[in-house]
Amino acid sequence: MKFTDLSLIFAMLCGASSLVAQEPYDEAPINYSEPSVDNPIAKLQAKLDAGEQQLAFDEEHGFLKSVLDALEISPETQVLVYSKTSFQLSAISPRKPRALYYNDHTYIGWVQGGDVVEVMTTDPVRGEIFYTLQQEPEEKPQFVRDKGQCTVCHASSRTQRVPGGLVRSAFVNAGGMPHYGAGTFNTDQTSPLAERWGGWYVTGTHGAMRHMGNVVSRDRHDPENIDREDGANVTDLAERFQVDKYLTPHSDIVALMVLEHQLQMQNLLTLASYESRRATHHDQVMNEALERPADYVSDSTTRRIHSAAEKVVRYMLFVDEAKLTDAVQGTSAFADEFQAIGPQDFQGRSLRQLDLKSRLFKYPCSYLIYSAAFDQLPLDMQTTIARRLREILSGSDTDEAFQHLSPADRKAIAEILQETKPQLWKLGSDS
């Protein structure tokens, strides 16, 4: 089956309604389809074209290892999905899961015997950009940008209606095909574990908590009747498929939890960028038409910016995070590698420190506050977010939504941000 045929099938699986619901991303001021040069793949391609970088090809994994190395993505981030929810679905099954690898801004998908390496990477302004890399040995490989097929599914209500990523959980049969009639779950940090990872392999321990991973639906008439016990606290996948075909034998539970947080956080940052830029653009057009001062800001624009900023802040501070009732522990080196990255304050505290006992992070404030996507938000959006953070962390905001943050949490997060993100902290000051 050809690549284009698979894309068509995947679009059909996602549903025609998703395509109709897409936003006009190619209109000003977003201009999504214009060349994206400020993203990791575009920068890597420029080096390949100039002969400053090479990608090595091997028969077993194609360009995968070399791409990960070039993008500084650790193999320890590997998570495995066996549901047929990729355009290379014919090559995916519980015996041959699709592998995903990621860092803070780029995601790589690899399928055994697949035609291409799948790529999603973050443009700090436009959001997620999608590419494929043909799995054929070439002296100067070319990352080919998607022409709109990926955003059929990756730009819907599941991604905040912006080009973005998502983790879907589904009841799947023994061949990996989802039982769509049984429903699917869009999972993030607010999802109960009982709804997570259907169609995914999960390695790690999690006590008495149960999830949907590692198993398939045996009864097509009752697809929701799955053996959660068989999928629980699995630390070795060797009996389920040939793990030696992959870069690691893991599909680490902690890597999955971090991935779920990160994808939705990035979607919300993209939404904030879009809303701020669109609102400001609308004001510019109307100011000229109505002969108002060029710097006039309408009440509508202020409301749009505040609404999007509030969504960012609530997710960033883990409002409604699903509580862990037992300790979680992964099987790979992911947790150690993840925590070793990023800025620390003088006490050695970091927003990447994990808790894994009652919640995901020790200090519940997203590490993507250090990302290029956050840093390139329009100034009015950054200012609004910064002010809200100061209000909440100082305790002056008494909204019950933030009661999960203890006084000690608020103090620690505030101190970490003051030291590691001082410009943003000052931006939120009323002085």
C-alpha positions as CSV (number, residue, x, y, z in Angstrom):
1,M,0.0,0.0,0.0
2,K,1.4,3.4,-0.9
3,F,2.0,6.3,1.5
4,T,-0.8,8.4,0.0
5,D,-3.2,5.5,0.3
6,L,-2.4,5.2,4.0
7,S,-2.9,9.0,4.5
8,L,-6.3,8.8,3.0
9,I,-7.3,5.8,5.2
10,F,-6.1,7.7,8.3
11,A,-8.1,10.8,7.3
12,M,-11.2,8.6,6.9
13,L,-10.6,7.1,10.4
14,C,-10.3,10.5,11.9
15,G,-13.6,11.6,10.3
16,A,-14.5,14.1,7.7
17,S,-16.0,16.4,10.4
18,S,-12.5,17.1,11.8
19,L,-11.4,18.4,8.4
20,V,-14.4,20.7,8.2
21,A,-13.8,22.0,11.7
22,Q,-10.2,23.2,11.0
23,E,-9.4,26.8,11.6
24,P,-8.1,29.0,8.7
25,Y,-4.5,28.8,9.7
26,D,-3.2,30.1,6.4
27,E,-4.8,33.5,6.9
28,A,-3.0,36.5,8.4
29,P,-1.5,36.8,11.0
30,I,-0.7,33.0,11.4
31,N,0.1,32.1,7.8
32,Y,0.7,28.5,8.9
33,S,1.7,27.1,5.5
34,E,4.4,29.6,4.9
35,P,8.0,28.3,5.2
36,S,8.9,27.6,8.9
37,V,12.6,28.2,9.4
38,D,12.6,28.6,13.2
39,N,12.1,25.0,14.1
40,P,14.6,22.2,14.8
41,I,13.9,20.2,11.6
42,A,14.2,23.2,9.4
43,K,17.5,24.0,11.0
44,L,18.8,20.4,10.6
45,Q,17.7,20.4,7.0
46,A,19.7,23.6,6.3
47,K,22.8,21.9,7.7
48,L,22.2,18.8,5.6
49,D,21.7,21.0,2.5
50,A,25.0,22.9,3.2
51,G,26.9,19.7,3.8
52,E,27.6,20.6,7.4
53,Q,25.8,17.5,8.8
54,Q,25.2,14.0,7.6
55,L,22.6,11.3,8.6
56,A,23.7,7.7,8.7
57,F,21.5,5.0,7.4
58,D,21.4,1.4,8.7
59,E,19.3,-1.5,7.4
60,E,17.5,-2.2,10.7
61,H,16.3,1.3,11.7
62,G,17.0,3.4,8.6
63,F,17.8,7.0,9.6
64,L,16.2,6.7,13.1
65,K,19.4,6.5,15.3
66,S,21.1,9.3,13.4
67,V,18.1,11.6,13.5
68,L,17.7,11.1,17.2
69,D,21.4,11.9,17.7
70,A,21.2,15.0,15.5
71,L,18.2,16.3,17.4
72,E,19.6,15.4,20.8
73,I,16.7,13.1,21.6
74,S,17.5,10.2,24.0
75,P,16.4,6.7,23.1
76,E,15.3,6.4,26.8
77,T,12.3,8.5,25.9
78,Q,10.9,5.6,23.9
79,V,7.2,4.8,24.2
80,L,5.4,2.2,22.2
81,V,1.9,2.4,20.7
82,Y,0.3,-0.6,18.9
83,S,-3.1,0.9,18.0
84,K,-3.5,1.6,14.3
85,T,-3.7,5.4,14.7
86,S,-0.9,6.5,12.4
87,F,-1.0,6.8,8.6
88,Q,1.4,3.9,8.5
89,L,-1.3,1.8,10.2
90,S,-0.8,-1.3,8.0
91,A,2.6,-1.9,9.5
92,I,1.5,-1.4,13.1
93,S,0.1,-4.1,15.4
94,P,0.6,-5.4,19.0
95,R,3.5,-7.6,17.6
96,K,5.0,-4.6,15.8
97,P,4.3,-1.4,17.8
98,R,5.2,2.1,16.6
99,A,8.0,3.7,18.6
100,L,7.9,7.4,19.6
101,Y,10.8,9.4,20.9
102,Y,10.8,13.0,22.0
103,N,12.5,16.0,23.7
104,D,10.9,19.3,24.7
105,H,10.1,20.4,21.1
106,T,10.4,17.5,18.6
107,Y,8.7,14.1,18.3
108,I,10.0,11.2,16.1
109,G,7.8,8.2,15.1
110,W,9.3,5.0,13.8
111,V,7.6,1.9,12.5
112,Q,9.2,-1.5,11.7
113,G,9.4,-1.7,7.9
114,G,7.8,1.7,7.5
115,D,8.3,3.9,4.5
116,V,9.1,7.0,6.4
117,V,10.2,8.4,9.7
118,E,7.4,10.6,11.1
119,V,8.2,13.9,12.6
120,M,6.4,16.6,14.6
121,T,8.3,19.6,15.7
122,T,7.5,23.0,17.3
123,D,7.6,26.3,15.4
124,P,7.6,28.8,18.3
125,V,5.0,30.9,16.6
126,R,2.9,28.6,14.4
127,G,2.8,25.5,16.6
128,E,3.5,22.0,15.5
129,I,4.9,21.4,12.0
130,F,4.8,17.9,10.5
131,Y,7.4,16.2,8.3
132,T,8.3,12.8,6.9
133,L,11.7,11.5,6.0
134,Q,11.9,8.6,3.5
135,Q,13.6,5.5,4.8
136,E,15.9,5.2,1.8
137,P,19.7,5.7,1.8
138,E,20.5,9.1,0.3
139,E,23.5,11.3,0.5
140,K,21.4,14.4,1.3
141,P,18.1,13.2,2.9
142,Q,15.1,15.5,2.7
143,F,12.6,16.2,5.4
144,V,9.3,16.8,3.5
145,R,6.8,19.0,5.1
146,D,3.2,17.8,5.3
147,K,0.7,19.5,3.0
148,G,-2.3,19.3,5.3
149,Q,-3.0,15.6,5.8
150,C,-1.6,15.5,9.3
151,T,-3.7,18.4,10.5
152,V,-6.9,16.4,9.6
153,C,-6.4,14.8,13.1
154,H,-3.8,17.0,14.6
155,A,-5.8,20.2,14.5
156,S,-9.1,19.6,16.1
157,S,-10.9,20.0,19.4
158,R,-8.6,17.3,20.8
159,T,-5.6,19.7,20.2
160,Q,-7.3,23.0,21.3
161,R,-8.1,23.5,17.5
162,V,-4.5,24.4,16.7
163,P,-1.9,22.2,15.0
164,G,-0.7,20.1,17.8
165,G,-0.1,16.7,19.3
166,L,-2.3,14.3,21.3
167,V,-2.3,11.0,23.1
168,R,-5.3,8.9,22.3
169,S,-6.4,5.9,24.4
170,A,-8.7,3.3,22.8
171,F,-10.0,-0.2,23.1
172,V,-8.2,-2.1,20.4
173,N,-8.6,-5.6,19.0
174,A,-5.8,-8.2,18.6
175,G,-4.7,-6.7,15.3
176,G,-4.4,-3.2,16.8
177,M,-7.6,-1.7,15.2
178,P,-9.5,0.6,17.6
179,H,-13.1,-0.2,18.4
180,Y,-14.2,3.3,17.6
181,G,-17.8,2.5,18.6
182,A,-16.6,2.0,22.2
183,G,-15.2,5.5,22.2
184,T,-11.7,6.9,22.6
185,F,-10.1,9.1,25.3
186,N,-7.9,12.1,24.7
187,T,-5.5,11.8,27.6
188,D,-3.5,14.4,29.4
189,Q,-2.5,15.2,33.0
190,T,-6.2,15.5,34.1
191,S,-7.2,12.0,32.8
192,P,-7.7,9.3,35.4
193,L,-5.2,6.4,34.9
194,A,-8.2,4.1,34.3
195,E,-8.7,5.9,30.9
196,R,-5.1,6.0,29.8
197,W,-2.9,4.1,27.4
198,G,-5.4,1.9,25.6
199,G,-3.4,0.7,22.6
200,W,0.0,1.5,24.2
201,Y,2.6,-0.6,25.9
202,V,3.4,0.6,29.4
203,T,6.4,-0.6,31.5
204,G,6.6,0.3,35.1
205,T,5.0,-0.2,38.5
206,H,1.9,1.7,39.8
207,G,0.6,-0.3,42.7
208,A,-3.2,-0.8,42.8
209,M,-3.9,1.7,40.1
210,R,-5.0,0.3,36.8
211,H,-4.9,1.5,33.2
212,M,-5.8,0.3,29.7
213,G,-2.3,-0.5,28.4
214,N,-0.6,-3.7,27.5
215,V,-3.9,-5.6,26.6
216,V,-6.4,-6.0,23.7
217,S,-10.1,-6.4,23.5
218,R,-10.9,-10.1,23.0
219,D,-14.7,-9.8,22.6
220,R,-15.8,-7.6,19.6
221,H,-19.3,-7.5,21.1
222,D,-18.0,-6.2,24.4
223,P,-14.8,-4.3,23.6
224,E,-14.6,-2.5,26.9
225,N,-14.2,-5.8,28.7
226,I,-10.4,-5.9,28.9
227,D,-8.1,-7.7,31.3
228,R,-6.6,-4.7,33.2
229,E,-4.9,-7.1,35.6
230,D,-2.9,-8.6,32.8
231,G,-1.7,-5.2,31.8
232,A,-0.8,-3.9,35.3
233,N,2.7,-3.4,36.7
234,V,4.4,-4.9,33.6
235,T,8.1,-4.5,33.7
236,D,9.1,-6.8,30.8
237,L,7.5,-6.8,27.4
238,A,9.7,-9.6,25.9
239,E,6.8,-12.1,25.9
240,R,4.5,-9.7,24.0
241,F,6.7,-8.9,21.0
242,Q,10.3,-8.8,19.8
243,V,11.8,-6.1,22.0
244,D,15.2,-6.5,20.4
245,K,13.9,-4.8,17.3
246,Y,13.7,-1.5,19.2
247,L,16.3,0.8,20.6
248,T,15.3,-0.1,24.1
249,P,13.0,-2.7,25.6
250,H,10.9,-0.1,27.4
251,S,7.7,1.9,27.0
252,D,8.3,3.8,30.3
253,I,5.2,4.9,32.3
254,V,6.9,8.1,33.4
255,A,7.9,8.9,29.9
256,L,4.2,8.5,28.9
257,M,3.0,10.7,31.7
258,V,5.5,13.5,30.9
259,L,4.6,13.2,27.2
260,E,0.9,13.6,28.0
261,H,1.6,16.8,30.0
262,Q,3.9,18.2,27.4
263,L,1.7,17.8,24.4
264,Q,-1.3,19.5,25.9
265,M,0.8,22.2,27.4
266,Q,2.3,23.0,24.0
267,N,-1.1,23.0,22.4
268,L,-2.2,25.6,25.0
269,L,0.9,27.7,24.3
270,T,0.1,27.6,20.6
271,L,-3.5,28.6,21.3
272,A,-2.3,31.5,23.4
273,S,0.0,32.6,20.6
274,Y,-2.8,32.4,18.0
275,E,-5.4,34.2,20.1
276,S,-3.1,37.0,21.0
277,R,-1.8,37.5,17.4
278,R,-5.3,37.2,15.9
279,A,-6.9,39.6,18.4
280,T,-4.1,42.2,17.9
281,H,-4.3,41.8,14.1
282,H,-8.1,42.4,14.2
283,D,-7.6,45.5,16.3
284,Q,-5.0,46.8,13.7
285,V,-7.5,46.3,10.9
286,M,-10.4,47.9,12.8
287,N,-8.2,50.8,14.1
288,E,-7.3,51.7,10.5
289,A,-10.9,51.3,9.3
290,L,-12.4,53.4,12.1
291,E,-9.5,55.9,12.2
292,R,-8.7,55.0,15.8
293,P,-5.2,55.4,17.3
294,A,-2.9,52.7,16.0
295,D,-2.2,51.4,19.6
296,Y,-5.9,51.2,20.6
297,V,-6.7,47.9,22.3
298,S,-10.3,46.8,22.3
299,D,-12.2,45.2,25.2
300,S,-12.6,42.2,23.0
301,T,-8.9,41.8,22.5
302,T,-8.3,42.1,26.2
303,R,-10.9,39.4,27.0
304,R,-9.4,37.1,24.4
305,I,-5.9,37.4,25.7
306,H,-7.1,37.0,29.3
307,S,-9.1,33.9,28.4
308,A,-6.3,32.1,26.6
309,A,-3.8,33.1,29.3
310,E,-6.0,31.7,32.0
311,K,-6.1,28.3,30.2
312,V,-2.3,28.3,30.0
313,V,-1.9,29.2,33.7
314,R,-4.4,26.6,34.9
315,Y,-2.8,23.8,33.0
316,M,0.7,25.1,33.7
317,L,-0.1,24.9,37.5
318,F,-1.7,21.5,37.2
319,V,-5.3,22.4,38.0
320,D,-7.4,19.3,38.1
321,E,-4.4,17.0,37.8
322,A,-5.4,13.3,38.3
323,K,-4.1,12.3,41.7
324,L,-1.8,9.3,42.1
325,T,-3.0,6.9,44.8
326,D,0.1,4.8,44.6
327,A,3.7,5.4,43.8
328,V,4.8,5.2,40.1
329,Q,8.2,4.0,38.9
330,G,9.4,3.5,35.4
331,T,11.8,0.9,34.0
332,S,14.2,3.0,31.9
333,A,16.7,5.8,32.6
334,F,14.1,8.3,31.4
335,A,13.3,9.8,34.8
336,D,17.0,10.4,35.7
337,E,17.8,11.9,32.3
338,F,14.7,14.1,32.3
339,Q,15.4,15.5,35.8
340,A,19.1,16.3,34.9
341,I,18.1,18.8,32.2
342,G,17.1,22.4,32.7
343,P,17.8,25.3,35.1
344,Q,18.1,24.9,38.9
345,D,17.9,27.5,41.6
346,F,20.7,27.9,44.1
347,Q,19.1,25.2,46.3
348,G,19.2,22.8,43.4
349,R,15.5,22.8,42.9
350,S,14.1,22.4,39.4
351,L,10.7,22.4,37.7
352,R,11.7,19.1,36.1
353,Q,11.9,17.3,39.5
354,L,9.5,14.4,39.6
355,D,7.3,13.4,42.5
356,L,5.5,10.2,41.3
357,K,3.9,9.6,44.7
358,S,0.8,11.7,44.7
359,R,1.4,13.8,41.5
360,L,3.7,14.0,38.5
361,F,6.0,16.9,39.6
362,K,7.4,17.9,42.9
363,Y,6.9,21.6,42.1
364,P,3.7,21.7,39.9
365,C,4.6,24.3,37.4
366,S,5.3,23.3,33.8
367,Y,9.0,23.2,32.6
368,L,7.8,24.5,29.2
369,I,7.8,27.9,30.8
370,Y,11.5,27.8,29.6
371,S,10.6,26.9,26.0
372,A,11.0,28.9,22.9
373,A,7.3,28.7,22.4
374,F,6.7,30.5,25.7
375,D,9.5,33.0,25.2
376,Q,8.1,34.0,21.8
377,L,4.6,34.6,23.0
378,P,3.5,38.2,22.3
379,L,4.4,40.6,25.1
380,D,0.8,41.2,26.1
381,M,0.2,37.5,26.5
382,Q,3.4,37.0,28.5
383,T,2.6,39.9,30.7
384,T,-0.9,38.6,31.4
385,I,0.4,35.1,32.3
386,A,3.2,36.6,34.5
387,R,0.7,38.7,36.5
388,R,-1.6,35.7,37.0
389,L,1.3,33.6,38.2
390,R,2.4,36.2,40.7
391,E,-1.2,36.6,42.0
392,I,-1.6,32.8,42.5
393,L,1.8,32.1,43.9
394,S,1.7,35.0,46.3
395,G,-1.6,33.7,47.7
396,S,-3.6,36.9,46.8
397,D,-5.7,34.8,44.4
398,T,-8.0,32.7,46.5
399,D,-9.7,30.8,43.6
400,E,-10.5,27.2,44.8
401,A,-9.1,25.9,41.5
402,F,-5.6,26.5,42.9
403,Q,-6.1,25.1,46.4
404,H,-4.1,22.0,45.4
405,L,-1.1,24.3,45.7
406,S,0.0,24.4,49.3
407,P,1.7,27.5,50.7
408,A,5.0,25.6,50.5
409,D,4.3,24.8,46.9
410,R,3.6,28.4,46.0
411,K,6.6,29.7,47.8
412,A,9.0,27.1,46.2
413,I,7.6,27.7,42.6
414,A,7.9,31.5,43.1
415,E,11.4,31.3,44.3
416,I,12.5,28.9,41.5
417,L,10.9,31.3,38.9
418,Q,12.4,34.4,40.5
419,E,15.9,32.9,40.1
420,T,15.6,30.9,36.8
421,K,13.1,33.1,34.9
422,P,13.7,36.6,36.4
423,Q,12.6,38.6,33.4
424,L,9.2,37.0,33.4
425,W,8.9,37.4,37.1
426,K,9.6,41.1,36.8
427,L,7.1,41.3,33.9
428,G,4.3,40.3,36.2
429,S,5.1,43.0,38.7
430,D,2.6,45.8,39.1
431,S,5.4,48.3,39.6
